[in-house]
Amino acid sequence: MTETTKDPADIAADFIERFLDIADLDGDLEISQANGRDYVSIVAGENDDLGVLSKSDSVAALQELTRLSVHTATGEFSRLILDVAGSRDARSKELERLVDRAVERIEGGAQSAALPPMSSYERKLVHDFVSERGFSSHSEGEGADRHTVISRA
């Protein structure tokens, strides 16, 4: 089977395995699919040496490189989501705390609260958290400056 006929998640896993080998990092890969997206998780191996790689900027960069690898092999855009040693859960909790603080500002009298720029995936999580709290949100800005604004429903 040539790489162009492989499943995008398998192409991503191959790329990440090569990356881990080059970086001399130990990790096991888990692949899943949900909501039309491939999810690839790097789970810490015996050495548990994924600390630097699990920082949000590193995860975002590796995710982008992996998406580019899949795009190069298939010609199709990849909506792959990468998790390194639980980084996505940690980021989700961080985003939830941001939403809670923004909601507190609005309940304290502010008309709205703008959050910092973030990826479309993170904005989606934020919109869900905001909705759960009975508030409304929308995205503003373009490209790397796109962010979420929260207001009363």
Buried (B, 14 or more C-beta within 10 A) or exposed (E): EEBEEBBBBBBBBBBBBEBBEEBEBBBEBEBEEEEEEBBBBBBBBEEEBBEEBBBBEBBBEBBEBBBEBBBEBBEEEBBBBBBBBBBBEBBBEEBBEBBEEBBEEBEEEBEBBEBEBBBEBBBBBBBBBBEEBEBEBEBEEEEEEBBBBBBEE
